[in-house]
Amino acid sequence: MSAQLTEEQQRKIEENRRKALERRAQRLGQTTSTQQRHSPSSTSNSSIPVQNVTAIHHVTGTEAPRKKVFVPPFKKDPQSVSNQTQHPSHQKPFTSGNQTIAHPWPRACLLPFNVKILYYNPVFPSPYQTQLVDPLPFSNQHLNNPSGLSTGVKPVQATPNPTSDATACTSSSSFYNRSIQPAQAAVAQLPSNTFTPKAASAKKPCVSVRGKCVSHTEGRFRVEVRYHAQLINVFKSIPSKNYDPSTKMWNFTEAAGIPSVYLKPLEGKEALDLTAAVSRARDSVTLSAVLKLCKGWQKPGAVLQGQCVLVSRTKFEVDVGYHVDVITAFKQMPTKNYDMKTRKWSFSLEDYKMLMDLLGGIAAVEVEPLPRAVILAFSARFDGREASSSDVPEADLSAIDSTITLSLMPFQREGVNFAVSKQGRLLLADDMGLGKTVQAICIAAYYRKEWPLLVVAPSSVRFTWAEAFRRWLPSLNPDSINVVVKAKDELRSGLVSIISYDLLSRMEKQQQGGNPFNVLIMDESHFLKNMKTARCKAALPLLKAAKRVILLSGTPAMSRPSELYTQILAVRPTLFPRMHEFGVRYCDARQGTWGWDYSGSSNLGELRLLLEECLMLRRLKSDVLSQLPAKQRKVVTVTIDGINTRTKAALSAAAQELARGHRSKMEEKEALLVFYNHTAEAKLQSIMEYITDMLECGREKFLVFAHHKLVLDHITTDLRKKNIGLIRIDGSTPSAERQQLCEKFQFSTNTCVAVLSITAANMGITLHSADLVIFAELFWNPGILIQAEDRVHRIGQTSNVNIHYLVAKGTADDYLWPMIQSKMNVLEQVGLSESNLSDNAVNSNFHSKDSKQRSIMEMFQSSFSADDDMDEAVLMAAANDWEDFPPEDTSGQH
Ligand SMILES: Nc1ncnc2c1ncn2[C@@H]1O[C@H](COP(=O)(O)OP(=O)(O)OP(=O)(O)O)[C@@H](O)[C@H]1O
């Protein structure tokens, strides 16, 4: 940096700084003395904020000339600076115990007029940060001050914690890392017996009420202070207030963080003393400081407010109205850029520090700095050091099954690299169908030595996960995969456990007791979006304990940024330890009568950049279309565990009947149909569960194909109950209506689902506004399935198409699916089917190893072989007729 600043630039900076100081001094009616202090020959005081000069030194990288050595104005000379931190008179305790100390100062002088209180600047800490105070994390930005008591204390961003935020804050030489942890600063650098109450009161003639913040219950602090009517009004205005009759004290949440306060008096002994008083001890602070921690704080005298916003990985923009000094400061920045269209100035991040210093010196203007999280995340760029490389290093996957590593598409491999570069903590937000499962398994396998692994997923895909592990990690013993299906099942019985969110919330006790799952995959992690839900409450302790956290969601936030908060917290707890900090910056937080409203959105571009830098990887289909097959089929293993005993009995009777053999071909077909029919009934619940999950996962438009009227009716009724917009086309839909229905689906945003009969709606209609087709049931003729798939996979489709086949174990699907697969492969070989099922979707586990079942399958194949001249209309009629039978007759006799 220093190399880039010419002498002329440095002179201008200095001149501008001096002008600003002069203006401020004039306002304070102290022009003469200030000017004296800033005369080039002066080596003592200055009213420029501490950070300004130190920051400039940092930027220039040169040894600070003597004349620039800044001495805080409340010090008489440099020697007194050391007095501030080392003088024995400061080494007495401020209070004894938690007693409230009555103070003789008049209330109106809670903060003396000549005390200038600045944000603690986590970015450019000054050498005087021994004055930092951690007033508990009382940090409560909700502390509002309608009484008008407030001046002077400004809420500050939390100090970065370099140790806890290893990924973002990697270099100890970074100036971010030099900042002092507020609490530590106060404790470490101020002797515990810094100040006596007597001394404090003697030196603070302007505080009428003195109190302190102390821990109350977990997550709350209370303010110990004697009665003060105006103060009570302030307390009452704080959303998290609570009055505890037993202690007769008010307590508040340690909500959104302002963990430190930096008071910097302009001049005068009182001011000095106040600063010292505030610095007393980590849990003790003048109450005035508490009262000033309000959102609406303004720099005294500031008439123009502005904001810094990150606009790219290397640039930030300052959004502020016109002010001549501001423009002058802007023009001094080496990387300045003015956009004529937006009329905004932007700069490279390495200019941030210098610019903020200059702007800080302009009293009439207050510019909100970039959030702490942004500064942490992009620390190397602020430092002027280029981030080592934007390329993510290649992870060594040699220890992982080659079945998976060799199958990864290039973008999936990049996903794994990204995850490893983030130490296995990430939110993988790839578009739906891009293979998040395969990437997550590969990432988890990279950390295999740290297992046990827990997968939490929507209940409809638990078994699909188990199948995926078997498919992709053949080295994993299948017996070590434990799908938890009942609340009383042992959660930790396998090396890999798979559980649904809902079941997890019913197993809380068990989880708390056991060893942590070091590696955690949370599928459809937006299920965690609401902190108050049971599923989120159950997941949070697991997330806290896990070393690796792999969140998967194609739609991490469905409608507002606040939905991202818990997911960010899960992956990077130190980024925004408190919701309020996140809410103010990205959710346009507004205080209402009943508390804060975080339902809005603000600074979204910056949020995206931040997430991408720290924890999130998102690729859209359009980004990787060239790597994708046009059609991607997936087998979703659903369970029929929840079916009633009657259906279960009927299903097994049908299976037995089919296995009995010795029958005519006609009898065989009938037996197969009965089995097929009972399968439909058995799958009803899981079909609906899967469709519901798809909707909850943000699938906006999709097709559901089924064969039986029973299934079509069930889906339609259930979706209508849920107020989901749908169209239905089956054999009874008049041809004249079909086109209308298709147009409704294509063009209406409210129509989400097309419920279609496999046989009646597999041709002649276009529904390519969707890119997902779900087959709730299978059908023995793959040609018909392919035709049905092509309702979305046709000219006009710009995306790749996902096809999900719902297959239930222990049903006719066990036989139908392999048959469909082999037939599709035949079709593909002759160029009639576009993607190879065995490559993309089929799991070999669907080939039953049971010899008896194999023979049934063969029978199926022969019964429904392409050569068979069976009249499908007859089959269909038989299948549909079946529904008219009362339950007791559905045991296969019809
Ligand atoms: N590299 C690959 N090789 C072969 N098949 C793949 C590969 N990646 C993904 N697939 C297949 O693509 C289909 C979709 O993948 P997957 O279900 O993991 O996507 P997803 O991103 O989790 O989708 P969703 O968000 O809808 O759950 C699956 O059948 C999967 O087996």
The ligand as an SDF file (V2000), in Angstrom:
LIG
                    3D

 31 33  0  0  0  0  0  0  0  0999 V2000
  -21.9000  -38.7440  -10.4120 N   0  0  0  0  0  0  0  0  0  0  0  0
  -23.0280  -39.4110  -10.5660 C   0  0  0  0  0  0  0  0  0  0  0  0
  -23.0340  -40.5670  -11.2240 N   0  0  0  0  0  0  0  0  0  0  0  0
  -24.1660  -41.2560  -11.3930 C   0  0  0  0  0  0  0  0  0  0  0  0
  -25.3610  -40.8580  -10.9410 N   0  0  0  0  0  0  0  0  0  0  0  0
  -25.4130  -39.7030  -10.2890 C   0  0  0  0  0  0  0  0  0  0  0  0
  -24.2560  -38.9220  -10.0590 C   0  0  0  0  0  0  0  0  0  0  0  0
  -24.6120  -37.8180   -9.3900 N   0  0  0  0  0  0  0  0  0  0  0  0
  -25.9340  -37.9240   -9.1870 C   0  0  0  0  0  0  0  0  0  0  0  0
  -26.4070  -39.0460   -9.7190 N   0  0  0  0  0  0  0  0  0  0  0  0
  -27.7850  -39.4880   -9.7180 C   0  0  0  0  0  0  0  0  0  0  0  0
  -28.6140  -38.3890   -9.9830 O   0  0  0  0  0  0  0  0  0  0  0  0
  -29.8010  -38.4810   -9.2440 C   0  0  0  0  0  0  0  0  0  0  0  0
  -30.0070  -37.2050   -8.4610 C   0  0  0  0  0  0  0  0  0  0  0  0
  -29.0350  -37.0970   -7.4380 O   0  0  0  0  0  0  0  0  0  0  0  0
  -29.3860  -36.6440   -5.9650 P   0  0  0  0  0  0  0  0  0  0  0  0
  -30.6310  -37.2500   -5.4980 O   0  0  0  0  0  0  0  0  0  0  0  0
  -28.1890  -36.8050   -5.1410 O   0  0  0  0  0  0  0  0  0  0  0  0
  -29.6280  -35.1330   -6.2250 O   0  0  0  0  0  0  0  0  0  0  0  0
  -29.9770  -34.0350   -5.1680 P   0  0  0  0  0  0  0  0  0  0  0  0
  -29.1350  -32.8820   -5.5070 O   0  0  0  0  0  0  0  0  0  0  0  0
  -29.8690  -34.5870   -3.8050 O   0  0  0  0  0  0  0  0  0  0  0  0
  -31.4790  -33.7640   -5.5260 O   0  0  0  0  0  0  0  0  0  0  0  0
  -32.6560  -33.2600   -4.5780 P   0  0  0  0  0  0  0  0  0  0  0  0
  -32.3210  -31.8850   -4.1820 O   0  0  0  0  0  0  0  0  0  0  0  0
  -33.8270  -33.3520   -5.4910 O   0  0  0  0  0  0  0  0  0  0  0  0
  -32.7040  -34.2280   -3.4550 O   0  0  0  0  0  0  0  0  0  0  0  0
  -29.6550  -39.7190   -8.3790 C   0  0  0  0  0  0  0  0  0  0  0  0
  -30.2730  -40.7820   -9.0010 O   0  0  0  0  0  0  0  0  0  0  0  0
  -28.1910  -39.9480   -8.3370 C   0  0  0  0  0  0  0  0  0  0  0  0
  -27.8810  -41.2820   -8.1110 O   0  0  0  0  0  0  0  0  0  0  0  0
  1  2  1  0
  2  3  1  0
  2  7  2  0
  3  4  2  0
  4  5  1  0
  5  6  2  0
  6  7  1  0
  6 10  1  0
  7  8  1  0
  8  9  2  0
  9 10  1  0
 10 11  1  0
 11 12  1  0
 11 30  1  0
 12 13  1  0
 13 14  1  0
 13 28  1  0
 14 15  1  0
 15 16  1  0
 16 17  2  0
 16 18  1  0
 16 19  1  0
 19 20  1  0
 20 21  2  0
 20 22  1  0
 20 23  1  0
 23 24  1  0
 24 25  2  0
 24 26  1  0
 24 27  1  0
 28 29  1  0
 28 30  1  0
 30 31  1  0
M  END
$$$$
